[in-house]
Amino acid sequence: MAGAHILDPFQPGSGALYRMPAQCKIVAAFGYVICVVSTPITAGRAFGVHLLVLVGLCTAARLRPLFVLRRLAVELPFLAFAAALPFVVGGPRVEVLGVGLSRPGLEQGFGLLARATLGLMTVIVLAATTPTRDLLVGLERLRMPAVILAVASFMIRYAGLIVDQMRRMSVARRSRGHEARSLRATGVLAASLGTLFIRSYERGERVHLAMLARGYTGTIPGTLQVTAPRPVQWTL
């Protein structure tokens, strides 16, 4: 399983954030996201304080700014949607740089962008300071249903294999002279995605049958042992 950890965002390091039990960090992250979502759109200073807190956590964890920015790139669709709101939402208009924009649209766009960015930064800090195994253990300690834990565990384990399979298929296409330079390549790419889906499905069937042959009953046997958090760690 050479590619099993390709998608793992964990960044090895040391510090209080790394030593804190995973279940404490999961509860803290969930609570902080709820706090961010509950902040009124008009409370611009409160969003600034939220941002300063998260920047401080990134600094304490010694996360590289480029790493955080790359992870934030997944919110680009939200950014495009937020940028369109001032033009499509009705209501009172204000002039910005000679362009008439909707005041409610500006507020809604700012709220959407701020909440999405802060929530995503919270998840980035959590994932970057907690190994994937510890996250699964923390969710198990928080009584997450066993089925969801099993699905998440297998998804993490085999996502890297699927990405590796995509890369090999891409190399195979290029070695046969295929270059996706126009819309004519759409058919070839669609066929490749179909092939990848079939291969992934067949691999999943083989893995499932192998697990059943070894006594799998729907839950991962054996609870991963971790040290229970001390009461003081829940208050940090």
Secondary structure, DSSP 8 states (H G I E B T S, - for coil): -TTTTTT-------SHHHHS-HHHHHHHHHHHHHHHHHS-TT-HHHHHHHHHHHHHHHHHTT--HHHHHHHHGGGHHHHHHHHHHHHHS-S-EEEETTEEEEHHHHHHHHHHHHHHHHHHHHHHHHHHHS-HHHHHHHHHHTT--HHHHHHHHHHHHHHHHHHHHHHHHHHHHHHTT----SGGGHHHHHHHHHHHHHHHHHHHHHHHHHHHHTT--SS-SS--------HHHHT-
